[in-house]
């Protein structure tokens, strides 16, 4: 059976059964699954988020902290049935949720896996934000919590640091769609449904970070905002001198002031000491 892949905005048309797409993968490939303790507190909660790290990515971020995985240079090929069994295993391990990390280009595989087994815990759709609304409509059939990145508002930054200068053209409406999910919590404080928008402050990127903050301020009030300061030089950043360092205290404080000025209420702040390689998982495959 030949299929044409149009799951992400690139719509490269690859037959993912026999060739690689713009995401650098064919078939279904993962790098790791485990209980991850370092997501936002309402998501990792007490026992950890049941993260499944999918290989490949259409964005091709130059600074990707998971460079080997996003370029699909490592990982393990699995079947849809094996993915469904991973859902079951993570649930039995006590995961507070099933966290699909970078899932978009595997959307049809994932939907098939959930048809085989639907866990009795929330499902988190952990995405780079570069999404088509029609793909999100399929993802919404199994997603309880949206966890999108808002990487850039400025197309010039997207063009400099990724392979997708049209990033914001898709990410902004996609995040508006995801933000419609109302936030609900267990009695203990674990998020059961909702939307958490993440933004990573980049070196020399304060103005774009402020634009991201101001965009989030236009979303429904029960959307949570996670401001990340963990940028660490990674990936392939030769020729990008500004990315050879972490963010400064001054840069961080400017963005934090914008968060306060925008009146955002549901905010997670990341300590600047997190800017190291220690948060990057050790890959199993």
Phi and psi in degrees as a GROMACS rama.xvg file:
@    title "Ramachandran Plot"
@    xaxis  label "Phi"
@    yaxis  label "Psi"
@TYPE xy
-101.214  132.213  UNK-2
-126.817  149.582  UNK-3
-107.805  119.665  UNK-4
-83.747  120.343  UNK-5
-132.394  29.205  UNK-6
-73.4373  -31.9009  UNK-7
-107.506  169.622  UNK-8
-61.1287  -20.3388  UNK-9
-63.015  -35.2499  UNK-10
47.6033  54.3164  UNK-11
-69.7755  -18.7665  UNK-12
77.3155  13.1487  UNK-13
-67.7467  147.047  UNK-14
-85.614  99.1159  UNK-15
-71.6074  -5.7479  UNK-16
-79.3579  -25.1118  UNK-17
-129.499  -8.65076  UNK-18
-149.103  164.436  UNK-19
-84.145  145.86  UNK-20
-95.47  -169.616  UNK-21
-62.4809  -17.6313  UNK-22
-80.3684  -6.01361  UNK-23
79.725  9.83617  UNK-24
-131.691  156.629  UNK-25
-123.41  161.601  UNK-26
65.0434  -146.503  UNK-27
-129.889  122.09  UNK-28
-141.752  131.232  UNK-29
-124.5  158.049  UNK-30
-105.83  -25.1486  UNK-31
-173.819  152.255  UNK-32
-143.968  137.993  UNK-33
-172.447  176.291  UNK-34
-86.008  112.767  UNK-35
-100.86  122.058  UNK-36
-91.9627  0.236885  UNK-37
-114.017  24.1317  UNK-38
-82.3422  -177.039  UNK-39
-57.8317  147.942  UNK-40
-54.5357  -36.2558  UNK-41
-74.2439  -10.9437  UNK-42
-104.994  -50.6544  UNK-43
-67.2005  -35.484  UNK-44
50.2901  -120.146  UNK-45
-100.168  -43.2245  UNK-46
-101.988  -13.4019  UNK-47
111.583  152.458  UNK-48
-85.4162  131.922  UNK-49
-78.366  81.2331  UNK-50
-81.4581  137.154  UNK-51
-120.876  115.95  UNK-52
-93.5573  113.333  UNK-53
-89.3382  144.147  UNK-54
-86.7453  155.163  UNK-55
83.6993  162.414  UNK-56
-172.326  137.841  UNK-57
-80.7844  -13.1837  UNK-58
-74.6507  -39.5997  UNK-59
57.9363  47.7758  UNK-60
-60.0633  129.849  UNK-61
-63.627  -31.8463  UNK-62
-98.6195  15.6521  UNK-63
-55.7824  128.239  UNK-64
-73.0609  -20.3956  UNK-65
-110.126  48.5266  UNK-66
-56.777  -46.0804  UNK-67
-61.4719  -36.2154  UNK-68
-76.8296  -44.2306  UNK-69
-66.817  -26.5918  UNK-70
-90.6242  1.56267  UNK-71
58.5611  30.2408  UNK-72
-81.6905  -7.96954  UNK-73
-144.655  166.588  UNK-74
135.332  175.223  UNK-75
-127.053  129.93  UNK-76
-75.3332  132.559  UNK-77
-132.699  169.667  UNK-78
-98.9201  167.591  UNK-79
-60.481  -40.69  UNK-80
-63.8119  -37.9422  UNK-81
-67.2546  -35.6688  UNK-82
-63.9482  -43.7945  UNK-83
-59.5397  -38.0713  UNK-84
-68.1532  -32.4283  UNK-85
-64.4946  -40.0659  UNK-86
-54.5527  -46.8347  UNK-87
-64.149  -43.9313  UNK-88
-61.1317  -46.0647  UNK-89
-62.5537  -39.7323  UNK-90
-62.9315  -43.2079  UNK-91
-68.8714  -24.7239  UNK-92
-76.1822  -8.28818  UNK-93
96.8891  15.9009  UNK-94
-55.7217  141.253  UNK-95
-76.6556  -16.8135  UNK-96
-167.5  169.963  UNK-97
-100.836  120.516  UNK-98
-113.102  107.768  UNK-99
-88.8191  104.584  UNK-100
-94.8393  115.298  UNK-101
63.1619  60.0659  UNK-102
-93.9127  -11.0845  UNK-103
-56.6093  -45.4809  UNK-104
-76.3278  -1.04186  UNK-105
-114.306  18.2541  UNK-106
-55.3803  -44.5771  UNK-107
-66.377  -38.9006  UNK-108
-62.5291  -44.3301  UNK-109
-65.3673  -42.3049  UNK-110
-60.404  -39.2871  UNK-111
-64.3358  -40.44  UNK-112
-64.8052  -39.891  UNK-113
-68.8999  -26.8764  UNK-114
-66.9182  -28.188  UNK-115
-81.155  -38.9242  UNK-116
-151.863  122.234  UNK-117
-109.581  110.253  UNK-118
-61.3545  158.814  UNK-119
-96.9463  30.3483  UNK-120
-131.648  160.645  UNK-121
-60.9883  152.38  UNK-122
-111.544  128.997  UNK-123
-106.484  128.061  UNK-124
-101.508  100.376  UNK-125
-100.108  97.1688  UNK-126
-122.983  154.932  UNK-127
-70.894  -9.87305  UNK-128
93.6943  -12.9246  UNK-129
-84.7788  88.4103  UNK-130
-135.067  151.138  UNK-131
-95.2855  141.343  UNK-132
-60.2597  -40.1854  UNK-133
-64.4821  -31.4688  UNK-134
-70.646  -40.0941  UNK-135
-63.8356  -32.1722  UNK-136
-64.0497  -36.0334  UNK-137
-70.6203  -44.547  UNK-138
-60.4123  -31.5347  UNK-139
-64.5399  -18.5432  UNK-140
-70.9937  -17.0271  UNK-141
-130.263  -0.4634  UNK-142
-94.9261  133.063  UNK-143
-102.849  -36.9606  UNK-144
-128.318  125.643  UNK-145
-92.1784  132.85  UNK-146
-131.451  73.0434  UNK-147
-90.2264  146.997  UNK-148
-81.2452  144.094  UNK-149
-114.03  92.8944  UNK-150
-74.7604  -50.6682  UNK-151
-143.359  147.384  UNK-152
-102.334  -34.2908  UNK-153
-82.0114  120.654  UNK-154
-64.0086  -25.2159  UNK-155
-67.7512  -37.899  UNK-156
-68.5241  -41.5989  UNK-157
-60.2425  -40.697  UNK-158
-68.6342  -34.0886  UNK-159
-75.0812  -35.5451  UNK-160
-109.665  -8.79828  UNK-161
-136.499  178.283  UNK-162
-91.9839  7.39901  UNK-163
-128.744  84.2998  UNK-164
-63.0764  -17.394  UNK-165
-90.1281  17.7677  UNK-166
-49.6722  -54.6267  UNK-167
-66.4111  -28.9214  UNK-168
-60.1654  -29.6251  UNK-169
-98.6105  -39.0163  UNK-170
-67.5096  -40.3488  UNK-171
-64.5642  -50.7798  UNK-172
-65.819  -31.7518  UNK-173
-63.9188  -43.3183  UNK-174
-69.1767  -34.8947  UNK-175
-60.034  -39.2258  UNK-176
-64.0111  -48.7861  UNK-177
-65.2033  -31.3681  UNK-178
-68.7578  -9.80295  UNK-179
-76.8371  -9.64812  UNK-180
-74.6455  117.774  UNK-181
-69.7085  143.077  UNK-182
-83.6883  129.012  UNK-183
-133.669  154.518  UNK-184
-136.975  154.518  UNK-185
-72.3189  169.069  UNK-186
-60.6343  -26.8364  UNK-187
-85.6665  -11.2929  UNK-188
106.763  6.78684  UNK-189
-79.8435  134.647  UNK-190
-68.7391  130.746  UNK-191
-105.46  -38.0977  UNK-192
-143.7  159.471  UNK-193
141.916  -165.022  UNK-194
-142.204  129.958  UNK-195
-121.672  117.241  UNK-196
-96.6333  125.366  UNK-197
-101.309  147.154  UNK-198
-142.874  129.187  UNK-199
-98.444  121.177  UNK-200
-71.0531  129.202  UNK-201
-103.819  149.1  UNK-202
-56.0976  133.631  UNK-203
64.4582  18.4537  UNK-204
-114.837  23.0916  UNK-205
-60.219  -44.5653  UNK-206
-62.0635  -38.9273  UNK-207
-70.6923  -34.7363  UNK-208
-63.4797  -40.8015  UNK-209
-64.1239  -38.7499  UNK-210
-63.2121  -38.1959  UNK-211
-64.724  -43.7512  UNK-212
-58.667  -45.5606  UNK-213
-66.6689  -32.1209  UNK-214
-66.2976  -46.7048  UNK-215
-59.6169  -32.0988  UNK-216
-65.2979  -16.2927  UNK-217
-89.959  -3.99314  UNK-218
-86.4706  167.47  UNK-219
-53.5708  147.686  UNK-220
-65.0491  -22.9489  UNK-221
-89.3401  7.45937  UNK-222
-73.6824  137.429  UNK-223
-96.7176  148.258  UNK-224
-121.272  128.722  UNK-225
-114.914  109.141  UNK-226
-94.4376  117.032  UNK-227
-106.341  135.773  UNK-228
-117.576  19.9935  UNK-229
-87.2049  7.28293  UNK-230
-51.5828  128.036  UNK-231
-134.246  134.727  UNK-232
-54.0343  118.934  UNK-233
-146.99  171.335  UNK-234
75.3078  -140.459  UNK-235
-117.183  85.7068  UNK-236
-114.298  21.5988  UNK-237
-62.954  139.745  UNK-238
82.2114  3.49573  UNK-239
-122.851  78.6869  UNK-240
-60.2012  -31.2743  UNK-241
-67.9481  -20.4045  UNK-242
-93.5526  8.10953  UNK-243
-83.8132  3.39464  UNK-244
-137.587  165.654  UNK-245
-79.4858  178.804  UNK-246
-76.7526  155.885  UNK-247
-93.0654  165.299  UNK-248
-59.3932  -40.8635  UNK-249
-60.9594  -45.6332  UNK-250
-61.3399  -45.0545  UNK-251
-61.726  -44.9821  UNK-252
-66.3418  -33.9149  UNK-253
-63.848  -42.5808  UNK-254
-70.9911  -39.6395  UNK-255
-60.9128  -38.2386  UNK-256
-63.8219  -35.982  UNK-257
-67.1315  -37.609  UNK-258
-61.2726  -44.6398  UNK-259
-66.526  -41.1602  UNK-260
-66.0305  -32.5038  UNK-261
-76.5404  -12.0228  UNK-262
74.9321  23.9179  UNK-263
-67.388  134.197  UNK-264
-103.371  -40.8961  UNK-265
-98.2191  88.0833  UNK-266
-128.363  134.96  UNK-267
-105.794  130.572  UNK-268
-113.607  137.758  UNK-269
-101.659  131.44  UNK-270
-65.2677  138.519  UNK-271
-63.5161  -18.9016  UNK-272
-67.6991  -11.7914  UNK-273
-74.8232  -7.30175  UNK-274
-76.6036  77.6556  UNK-275
-154.907  174.274  UNK-276
-78.191  -1.30287  UNK-277
-68.9009  -20.1206  UNK-278
-85.9737  -5.63164  UNK-279
-84.3702  124.699  UNK-280
-62.6598  155.42  UNK-281
-86.9714  119.751  UNK-282
-76.8988  138.235  UNK-283
-82.4045  -29.3228  UNK-284
